[in-house]
């Protein structure tokens, strides 16, 4: 039974009770091993530890080089094909070629740097990070600002790949994985994974402004619209709203509110696809998915079978 909506103090984030799965979503959310909530839903279990027991090293089967590099977190398959074609990848001291197959024991270097390879029979790792404000989601920043990667668990093979980005002043849920291919599928427009945000603005949004945000507003990089827009309480001058959309353009939520004359004072991502920001996960902390949860996600996206996955492209209709 849904609990009544509670009034929120200005510095807290609004909650939501579960409803029907959003378009392009799996039949049920991925179940995390810890206590999980979308700031309103708590699932049973003990809090998960950021660290987990390492999986035993697998022998591995020969794989295509560009796929292997993507699965090892170096980049997308398309990016790896480009690096190979440009002569920036070497296998056992020789320039690699497109379509090349490599085996365990082969030494692969990208731009002269040795890569720790992760073959497909080793599961990728997936973590949920509660990003605080004041961190960027990039390893390269001319301003040398703090970045999210310095707070993540160290890994011996590959690197963490962020699933989308949150801007410097936005906090909340950030997914990261060691699989570049999985990251690409989680971001791909064909799956239309919902992104939900808790938004605090100064003052109340008028009915006309809300209608425009749902029907669509014009931005410099094209029109944008929210898939849903809900009141989420608040007191005094600050009001909270819960919004959802199916894409992740740069500063899109902030720019949409600015288009109707509203200024966002706080923005928190509380959901990405089947994942919710865990209650009790403090800013700067991570929780990792268990192996069973990882396997289920790979199955959902067809990465266990090499198929496109069972999240079909959905033709969205305009909300009424």
N, C-alpha and C positions, 0 to 999 in steps of 0.2 A: 504494500500500500504506500502511495507517495506521501511523504511527510510534508506538512505545510511549509510554504516558503517563509524563511525567517528574514527579519530586518537585519541588515548588515551595518556595522560601523564603517566609517569611511576608509579605514586602512585594512579591511579584510576583503577577501575575494568572494564573489557570489557562487552559490552552488547550484546544482541541477539534479533532478531525478531522472533516471533513465526512461527513455521512451522507445519508440520503434527505431530500428537501425536506420541511419541516414543513407541517402542514395550513395551507391558505390561502396558500401561498407559490408563487412562479413556479417553472417547471421548473428553472431554474438561477439562481444569484445574479447580481445586476447586477455587471458587471465594471468595476472602476474603472481609470482610466488609470494610476494609480500602483501601487506595491507595496502589496498589500492582504493583510491577514490577520485572522482572527478569533482572534488570539492563539494561532495554531497553524497557520493556512493562509497560505501566501505565493503570490501569483499573479505571473507575470512582468510586467516593465515597469519603467520608471524612475519615481522619486518624482515625483508631480504637484506643480506649483507652486500656491500659494494664489491667485495672480493668473492671469488668462487674457486672451487678446485679446478685446476687446469686439466683439460682433456689430454689423454695420452696421445703422444705423437702418432700420426697415422702414416702408413706407407705411401698411400696415394697412387692414383692411376695417371698415366700420361694425359695431358690436357692441352687444348689450344692456348697459345701464349697470351693472346689478348684477353681471353676469358679468365685465365689464371691470375693475371695482373689485376683485373677488375675485382675478382673475388678476394684478392689480397689487400684491397683497400687503396690501391695506387690511384685509381680513377675509373671512369666509365669505360665500357668496351670500345666505344667510338673514340674516346681520347687515346686509349692504348693503341688502337689501330693507327691513329695519326702519329704517335710517337714511333711506332715500329717503322712506318713508311718513311719517316724523317731520319731514320738511322740512329735514333737516340736510345735504342734498346739493344743489348748484347746478351748472347747466350754462350756461356763457356768461352768468352773472349772473342766471339765472332758476331758480326752484325746480324741481328735477327731479321726474319722476313715474314710477311703476312701469311697467316695460315700455319705457321710453325707450331709443332707439338713439342712440349717439354715434359720431362719426367722428374720425379724426386731425385735429388742429387745434382741436377743441373744448376749452374750458377748464373743467375739472371741479374743484370744491372740495368738500371734506368738512369740516364744522364750520368753514368759513371758510378752510381751508388748501388751497392748490393741490396737486393730486395729479398726479404724473408717471405717465401711463398706459402700460401695457404691453399691446399688442394681441396676439391669439392667434398671429399669424404670427411673433412673436418668441418664441424658446424661453425658458422660465423657467430660472433658475439654481438649482442644487442643490449644497449643500456638506455635508460631514461635519465636525463639530467635536468635538475631544476636550476635553470639558468637564472642568475641574479641580474639585476640591472648593472650596467657598467662593465660588461664584457662583450667582446665581439666574437662572431662565429667565423673566424678566419685566422690562419696561421701567418698571414702576411699583412701587416698594417704599418704604413709609413709613420703613423703617429705612435707606434709602439704601445698601444693600449693593451690592457689585460685581455686575454682571450680564453675561451672556454676549454681549450685543449690542455692547458696547464693543470686543470683541476681533475682530469680524467684518470682512471686507472692506467698504469703503464702496461703495454703489451709488447711481447717479444717478436711477434710476426705481424706484418702489415701495419696499419694505422687506423685511427678512428675517422670515419666519414660521417659528416653531419647530414641529416635528412632535412634539407631546407635550412633556413636561417631565421634568426630573430635579431632585430636591430639592437643597437647599443643600449637603448633606453627601455627595451621590452624584456620582461622576465617570463618565466614559465617553462612549459614542457619543451624539451629538445631531445629528439631521438638521434642516436649515433650507433653505427654498426661498423664491423670490420669488413663487410662485404659491399664493394662499390656497386655491384649489380643489384643487390637488394635495395640499397639506398636509392638507386635510379628508379626502381619500380615503385617504391614508396612515394616518390616525387612525381611520377609520370602523370600527365593530365588525363590519360585514358581511364585511370582508376578513380578519379574524382574524390580522393580522400578528403573528408571534411576537416577543416581547421576551425576550432572554436576558441573564442577569446572572451575574457572578462574585461570590460572596458569601463573606466571611470572618467566621467566628463564633468565639467563645471556647468551646472544648470540642467534643465530637463529638455529632452529632445521633443520637439513639437510633432504633432501627428503628420503634418505635411513633410517635415524633414525625414521622419521615419518612412513614409511612403516612398519618397525619392530614393532612400538608401536601399529599399527592397526592390524597387522597380529598376534602379540603375542610375548611377551618376557618371558624368564624364570626367576622366582623369587624363593626364598628359599622355599616358601610354595606352589609352583605350578605355571603354566603359567598364564599370565594375558594379556588382550588386551583392548584397548579402542574401544567403539562402534562408536565414532566419534571423529574427531580431526580437529579443525579449527584455522586459524590465527585470531588474535583479535587485531592487531595493536601493538603500542608501538614505542618509539623513543630511539635513542642512543643504548646503550649496552643491555638494557632490552627489552625483547619481551614478549608479552602476547599471550596465546593460550587458546582456549576453548575446554575442553575434556569432554567426558561422558563415563560412564561405568555402569554396571548393578550389581555391588556388592560393598561391603565396607570393604575389608580386612585392617588390620592395616597398616597405612602409604603407602597404595598401590600406590597412584598416585605419590608420591615422589620416591618410589622405582622403579617404572616403568621408570621415567625419568633418574634416576641414572643408570639404566641398559643400557641406550644408551649414557652415558657419559655427561648428562646434570644435572645441579643442580637447584632445585626449590628455588627461593628466596622469593616467596610469593604464598600462596595457599588459595583460597576463594571458599567455596561451595556456589553456586548460585541457585541450584535447587535440590529438593528431590522429586521424583515422580511428583505428580500434583502441588506441591508447589514451588513457586519462592521466592527468597529473596526480601522482599518489599523494593522498593526505598523509601528513607526517614526514614527507620528504622535504627537508629544509633546503633553502637556497644553497647552491654550491655542492649538493650531494647527489649521488647516483644510486640507482637500483638496477640490477641486471636481470634479464629474463633467464629462466631456467631452460635446460635443453629441450624439454618437451614443448615449451612455449615457442622456442625458436623453430622447432620442426613444424609446428602447426602453421606458423606464419609463412615459412617457406612453401608449404603445401598450398596455402591460400593463394600465393603469388606464382605458383607453377614452377618454382625454382627447384623443386625436388624431381620434377618430371620433364623439365625443359619446355613446358607449355606456357602460353601467355598468362595463365592463372584464371581463377574464377571470379574476379572482380571485373565484370564486363563494362565497357563504356556505356554510360547512362545518358540518355537525351534528357536534359533538364528542361522543365517548363518554368516559366516565370511564376514566382509566388504570387498569389492573389492578394 
